[in-house]
């Protein structure tokens, strides 16, 4: 999980200005991490669609 959020977090910091991203960084990181985790779960576990 940590390794999945690290690259996404870095990419967002480089993509957007650090000043504005400082406030939005936590939210954006959580959203990206959530999407990455969901995609991984969807690929690994076929029960994810039912759980959603």
N, C-alpha and C positions, 0 to 999 in steps of 0.2 A: 504493500500500500504506500509506504513512504517513498519508495523509488518511483512509483507511478505519479505521485504528486510533485516530486522534485522537478522533473523536466517541464511539466505543465506550468509550474510556478515560475520557473526561470524564463520560459518563453513569454509569459505575460509581462514580466518585468521589462524585458528587452523590447517588447512590442509597444507598450504604452509608457507615457512619461511617469517617472518614479514619484513625482509630487502628487499627482492625482491618484495614481495607483495605490499610494500608501493607504488611503481609506478604503478603496475598493478591493485591494489585494486579498484580504481574508475571504470576502464573499466570492470573488472570482476563483480563488484557489479551491474553495470548498465545492463550488459548482463544477469546476473542471474535474476535480478528484472524484466527485460523485458520478459524473458521466463516465469517467474512465472505469471506475469500479463497476458500474452497472453494465458497461459493455463487456468487461471481463467475466462477470457473473453470467451474463446472457450467453456468452460463448461457452463457458465451462458447465454451467448448470442449466438444463432445459426446463427447470421448474421456475425460473425467474419470471417468464411471462404470466404464469398463473399467480405468482406472488404479487405482481404489480396489479 
